[in-house]
Amino acid sequence: MLSIVFSVKDPVGVNASKILVKNLDAKPSSCPISVLCYRSDEVVIAGFEPDQTLFEFLDVTPEPRADAVIVLSRHESQRGVRSLTVHFTGNPTSEAPFGGRPGELAFAPAPLAKALLQSYRRRAAELGLLERYSISLEATHHGPTGNMKPLVFIEIGSTENEWGDREALEAMAGAVFDVLTSGAVPRCSPTIGLGSTHYPEKFTELELGEGCMGHMFSKHVLGKLAPGALRQAVEKSLPNGASEALIEKKGASSSLRHALIDELTRMGVNVRSV
């Protein structure tokens, strides 16, 4: 069972959820503290008043029995890049400017994210969106962080023009629909990624192929990781924790790279440079 959640203040979440409710023939229901709630077979779709980065209540609502949560969300970027993205949440440093607790990562369902990104790309290609939008993973960032339930964000960015793009919304809803109805979530062992840009091209290529990416830290945070953040990235990448880490050579100095390799090796994680 999966929960699909969104903020009722977010136009992407609101409009993509409407498409999903229709396509799944979901029926009105009730969920604790939700503003909107619908159910269909093994799926619950619910909207809440707070911003989605503040959803620290997903263990109890909308469905305590859910195995994982998909968050429908807008993506904001100062560069205004048209993007269709998937990412995990967490604050790798001792700062938490956008929800969650400092130095805390959420549980990251790597196989679910892989299935979503691959379905998102396929749906976007069918709709001719890849000429206008990039498709990408994002490095781990923002809240929520405190739920025990694994969660993944699927997003449309980066301005109001894209948030209201009907075809982009159809692609998002279609990707989620495919995962919900086709049983397409693969079995795979997660790999953490270190030293990427925020939109990690190499890790995205792997995810769209044979790879299975868990938490990813961009090069901008590697030198200021909170104590324990690296161990969390390994242990909270599901299922069963990450047994491998990839480090982008250009994303870390030699001394930092060696320090990361030493720490990961002590955890029993195999490290490769890319």
ROTITI-720531 format. One record per residue (C-alpha): residue in three letters; x, y, z. Coordinates in nm, 4 decimals. Example, Ala and Ser with C-alpha at 12.3 -4.5 7.8 and 13.67 -1.06 7.14 Angstrom:
residues 2
ALA|1.2300|-0.4500|0.7800 .
SER|1.3670|-0.1060|0.7140 .
//
This chain:
residues 274
MET|0.0000|0.0000|0.0000 .
LEU|0.1167|0.3510|-0.0835 .
SER|0.0131|0.6977|0.0323 .
ILE|0.0104|0.9849|-0.2161 .
VAL|0.0211|1.3226|-0.0427 .
PHE|0.0396|1.6917|-0.1308 .
SER|-0.0075|2.0386|0.0129 .
VAL|-0.3357|2.2071|-0.0772 .
LYS|-0.1319|2.5285|-0.1149 .
ASP|0.0735|2.3714|-0.3951 .
PRO|-0.0787|2.3971|-0.7447 .
VAL|0.1213|2.0997|-0.8720 .
GLY|0.0076|1.8719|-0.5901 .
VAL|-0.3528|1.9854|-0.6193 .
ASN|-0.3794|1.9464|-0.9959 .
ALA|-0.1757|1.6262|-1.0322 .
SER|-0.3819|1.4691|-0.7536 .
LYS|-0.7043|1.5528|-0.9386 .
ILE|-0.5781|1.3627|-1.2424 .
LEU|-0.4821|1.0663|-1.0244 .
VAL|-0.8160|1.0625|-0.8433 .
LYS|-0.9945|1.0493|-1.1783 .
ASN|-0.7666|0.7871|-1.3339 .
LEU|-0.7817|0.5623|-1.0269 .
ASP|-1.1546|0.6169|-0.9774 .
ALA|-1.0729|0.7004|-0.6153 .
LYS|-1.3628|0.7755|-0.3812 .
PRO|-1.3916|1.0464|-0.1140 .
SER|-1.2836|0.9262|0.2268 .
SER|-1.1522|1.0681|0.5519 .
CYS|-0.7992|1.0876|0.6871 .
PRO|-0.6842|1.2451|1.0144 .
ILE|-0.5932|1.6167|0.9834 .
SER|-0.6276|1.6116|0.6046 .
VAL|-0.8215|1.8678|0.4021 .
LEU|-0.8906|1.6226|0.1189 .
CYS|-0.8792|1.2424|0.1180 .
TYR|-0.9579|0.9759|-0.1429 .
ARG|-0.9113|0.5984|-0.1481 .
SER|-0.8861|0.3395|-0.4220 .
ASP|-0.7918|-0.0218|-0.3521 .
GLU|-0.4402|-0.0089|-0.2048 .
VAL|-0.3915|0.3659|-0.2491 .
VAL|-0.4833|0.6700|-0.0425 .
ILE|-0.4503|1.0241|-0.1813 .
ALA|-0.4570|1.3085|0.0699 .
GLY|-0.4019|1.6836|0.0807 .
PHE|-0.2857|1.8731|0.3893 .
GLU|-0.2705|2.2389|0.4873 .
PRO|0.1040|2.2762|0.5708 .
ASP|0.3760|2.3042|0.3093 .
GLN|0.4964|1.9603|0.2044 .
THR|0.8415|2.0186|0.3522 .
LEU|0.6702|2.0171|0.6948 .
PHE|0.4917|1.6799|0.6600 .
GLU|0.6300|1.5270|0.9809 .
PHE|0.3083|1.3323|1.0461 .
LEU|0.3148|1.0689|0.7710 .
ASP|0.3534|0.7756|1.0104 .
VAL|-0.0010|0.8307|1.1387 .
THR|-0.1816|0.9856|0.8412 .
PRO|-0.3097|0.9486|0.5771 .
GLU|-0.2560|0.5704|0.6045 .
PRO|-0.0600|0.4138|0.8920 .
ARG|-0.0427|0.0814|0.7015 .
ALA|0.1265|0.2347|0.3950 .
ASP|0.4662|0.0934|0.3045 .
ALA|0.5914|0.4228|0.1597 .
VAL|0.4798|0.7740|0.0646 .
ILE|0.4990|0.9640|-0.2645 .
VAL|0.4827|1.3439|-0.2333 .
LEU|0.3482|1.5403|-0.5319 .
SER|0.5245|1.8757|-0.5346 .
ARG|0.6272|2.1865|-0.7225 .
HIS|0.9986|2.2487|-0.7651 .
GLU|1.1423|2.5972|-0.7267 .
SER|1.4727|2.7145|-0.8695 .
GLN|1.6284|3.0584|-0.9034 .
ARG|1.7549|2.9551|-1.2467 .
GLY|1.3994|2.8809|-1.3603 .
VAL|1.4999|2.5580|-1.5348 .
ARG|1.2124|2.3501|-1.6733 .
SER|1.2536|2.0235|-1.4904 .
LEU|1.0849|1.6985|-1.3968 .
THR|1.2601|1.5627|-1.0889 .
VAL|1.2602|1.2923|-0.8233 .
HIS|1.4464|1.3123|-0.4946 .
PHE|1.4767|1.2055|-0.1323 .
THR|1.4607|1.4396|0.1640 .
GLY|1.6964|1.5300|0.4431 .
ASN|1.9312|1.7937|0.5808 .
PRO|2.2907|1.6696|0.5427 .
THR|2.4386|1.9681|0.7273 .
SER|2.3703|2.1298|1.0640 .
GLU|2.1226|2.3661|0.8993 .
ALA|1.7564|2.3135|0.8150 .
PRO|1.6255|2.6189|0.6268 .
PHE|1.3382|2.4324|0.4592 .
GLY|1.1799|2.1960|0.7070 .
GLY|1.2971|1.8915|0.8961 .
ARG|1.5646|1.8711|1.1617 .
PRO|1.9293|1.9697|1.1116 .
GLY|2.1575|1.6776|1.0354 .
GLU|1.8699|1.4332|0.9853 .
LEU|1.7823|1.2321|0.6733 .
ALA|1.4533|1.0665|0.5867 .
PHE|1.4291|0.7003|0.4883 .
ALA|1.4872|0.6717|0.1137 .
PRO|1.3028|0.3989|-0.0851 .
ALA|1.5540|0.3558|-0.3693 .
PRO|1.3547|0.1042|-0.5806 .
LEU|1.0436|0.3237|-0.5679 .
ALA|1.2380|0.6318|-0.6780 .
LYS|1.3941|0.4366|-0.9643 .
ALA|1.0530|0.3204|-1.0843 .
LEU|0.9141|0.6744|-1.0623 .
LEU|1.1992|0.8360|-1.2538 .
GLN|1.1894|0.5751|-1.5296 .
SER|0.8113|0.6023|-1.5632 .
TYR|0.8343|0.9838|-1.5503 .
ARG|1.0822|0.9840|-1.8371 .
ARG|0.8699|0.7458|-2.0425 .
ARG|0.5528|0.9488|-1.9902 .
ALA|0.7360|1.2745|-2.0658 .
ALA|0.8766|1.1282|-2.3868 .
GLU|0.5306|1.0138|-2.4982 .
LEU|0.4003|1.3666|-2.4450 .
GLY|0.6932|1.5314|-2.6240 .
LEU|0.8112|1.7058|-2.3091 .
LEU|1.1791|1.6096|-2.3251 .
GLU|1.2428|1.8843|-2.5789 .
ARG|1.1355|2.1395|-2.3181 .
TYR|1.2084|1.9747|-1.9818 .
SER|1.5089|1.8060|-1.8285 .
ILE|1.4476|1.4827|-1.6368 .
SER|1.6692|1.4392|-1.3335 .
LEU|1.7282|1.3136|-0.9863 .
GLU|1.8105|1.5787|-0.7281 .
ALA|2.0525|1.5615|-0.4396 .
THR|1.8983|1.5039|-0.0971 .
HIS|1.7594|1.8279|0.0453 .
HIS|1.4857|1.9865|0.2633 .
GLY|1.2291|1.8285|0.4960 .
PRO|1.0438|1.6355|0.6135 .
THR|1.3008|1.4214|0.7944 .
GLY|1.1403|1.2656|1.1027 .
ASN|0.9030|1.0051|0.9585 .
MET|0.9791|0.6362|0.9898 .
LYS|0.7927|0.5739|0.6647 .
PRO|1.0140|0.5958|0.3545 .
LEU|0.9207|0.8803|0.1232 .
VAL|1.0121|1.0252|-0.2139 .
PHE|0.9231|1.3562|-0.3819 .
ILE|0.8214|1.3800|-0.7480 .
GLU|0.8256|1.7361|-0.8772 .
ILE|0.7630|1.9804|-1.1636 .
GLY|0.9772|2.2910|-1.1864 .
SER|1.0552|2.5619|-1.1709 .
THR|0.8051|2.8500|-1.2172 .
GLU|0.4311|2.9072|-1.2247 .
ASN|0.4333|2.8483|-1.6009 .
GLU|0.5547|2.4908|-1.5538 .
TRP|0.3409|2.4277|-1.2444 .
GLY|0.0329|2.4904|-1.4559 .
ASP|0.1525|2.2965|-1.7625 .
ARG|-0.1206|2.0394|-1.8243 .
GLU|0.1088|1.8011|-2.0113 .
ALA|0.3707|1.8086|-1.7343 .
LEU|0.0974|1.7396|-1.4793 .
GLU|-0.0251|1.4494|-1.6950 .
ALA|0.3289|1.3116|-1.7064 .
MET|0.3632|1.3305|-1.3281 .
ALA|0.0252|1.1725|-1.2615 .
GLY|0.0902|0.9122|-1.5299 .
ALA|0.4249|0.8145|-1.3772 .
VAL|0.2665|0.7671|-1.0352 .
PHE|-0.0285|0.5793|-1.1891 .
ASP|0.2097|0.3419|-1.3669 .
VAL|0.3936|0.2620|-1.0450 .
LEU|0.0696|0.2133|-0.8540 .
THR|-0.0980|-0.0120|-1.1072 .
SER|0.1760|-0.2017|-1.2886 .
GLY|0.3781|-0.3397|-0.9987 .
ALA|0.6833|-0.1998|-1.1778 .
VAL|0.8949|-0.1289|-0.8681 .
PRO|1.2198|-0.3213|-0.9253 .
ARG|1.4262|-0.5149|-0.6791 .
CYS|1.7577|-0.3381|-0.6416 .
SER|2.0305|-0.2631|-0.3906 .
PRO|2.0897|0.1086|-0.3305 .
THR|2.4094|0.2998|-0.3955 .
ILE|2.4725|0.6385|-0.2358 .
GLY|2.6135|0.9201|-0.4476 .
LEU|2.8604|1.1846|-0.3304 .
GLY|3.0098|1.4936|-0.4905 .
SER|2.7518|1.5588|-0.7581 .
THR|2.5903|1.8824|-0.8598 .
HIS|2.2397|1.9377|-0.7243 .
TYR|2.1077|1.7819|-1.0464 .
PRO|2.3458|1.4843|-1.0707 .
GLU|2.3791|1.3915|-1.4376 .
LYS|2.5907|1.0794|-1.3886 .
PHE|2.3701|0.9424|-1.1138 .
THR|2.0570|1.0191|-1.3163 .
GLU|2.2005|0.8252|-1.6118 .
LEU|2.2659|0.5301|-1.3831 .
GLU|1.9146|0.5497|-1.2389 .
LEU|1.7630|0.5450|-1.5866 .
GLY|1.9764|0.2394|-1.6638 .
GLU|2.0891|-0.0379|-1.4320 .
GLY|2.1716|0.1746|-1.1266 .
CYS|1.9711|0.2164|-0.8076 .
MET|2.0479|0.5418|-0.6279 .
GLY|1.9801|0.6093|-0.2623 .
HIS|2.0718|0.9291|-0.0809 .
MET|2.2930|1.1706|-0.2744 .
PHE|2.4978|1.4596|-0.1370 .
SER|2.6011|1.7405|-0.3699 .
LYS|2.9560|1.8733|-0.3747 .
HIS|2.8313|2.1899|-0.2054 .
VAL|2.7586|2.0089|0.1241 .
LEU|3.0325|1.7434|0.1312 .
GLY|3.2777|1.9570|0.3252 .
LYS|3.0289|2.0482|0.5963 .
LEU|2.8339|1.7294|0.6646 .
ALA|2.6726|1.7041|1.0063 .
PRO|2.8104|1.4326|1.2365 .
GLY|2.6513|1.1016|1.1432 .
ALA|2.5050|1.2250|0.8130 .
LEU|2.7172|0.9897|0.6044 .
ARG|2.6186|0.6901|0.8159 .
GLN|2.2537|0.7904|0.7847 .
ALA|2.2895|0.8085|0.4069 .
VAL|2.4143|0.4501|0.4092 .
GLU|2.1706|0.3073|0.6630 .
LYS|1.8566|0.4956|0.5507 .
SER|1.8909|0.4097|0.1825 .
LEU|1.6432|0.1258|0.1489 .
PRO|1.6132|-0.1658|0.1266 .
ASN|1.8773|-0.2942|0.3673 .
GLY|2.1148|0.0013|0.3512 .
ALA|2.3687|0.0886|0.0829 .
SER|2.6583|-0.1481|0.0251 .
GLU|2.8230|0.0802|-0.2317 .
ALA|2.9066|0.4494|-0.2679 .
LEU|3.0028|0.6458|-0.5778 .
ILE|3.2159|0.9589|-0.5453 .
GLU|3.2469|1.2032|-0.8333 .
LYS|3.6156|1.2884|-0.8580 .
LYS|3.5524|1.6484|-0.9586 .
GLY|3.3165|1.7017|-0.6657 .
ALA|3.5634|1.6606|-0.3795 .
SER|3.9226|1.7515|-0.3084 .
SER|4.1719|1.4683|-0.2736 .
SER|4.1901|1.5051|0.1055 .
LEU|3.8109|1.5126|0.1434 .
ARG|3.7713|1.2179|-0.0914 .
HIS|4.0176|1.0104|0.1094 .
ALA|3.8434|1.1027|0.4356 .
LEU|3.5095|0.9926|0.2923 .
ILE|3.6575|0.6697|0.1603 .
ASP|3.8116|0.5915|0.5008 .
GLU|3.4808|0.6514|0.6826 .
LEU|3.2796|0.4484|0.4344 .
THR|3.5298|0.1637|0.4365 .
ARG|3.5017|0.1418|0.8147 .
MET|3.1271|0.0993|0.7631 .
GLY|3.1865|-0.1887|0.5231 .
VAL|3.0787|0.0102|0.2162 .
ASN|3.2539|-0.0454|-0.1151 .
VAL|3.3609|0.2862|-0.2731 .
ARG|3.4128|0.3661|-0.6406 .
SER|3.5162|0.6923|-0.8058 .
VAL|3.3375|0.8064|-1.1201 .
//
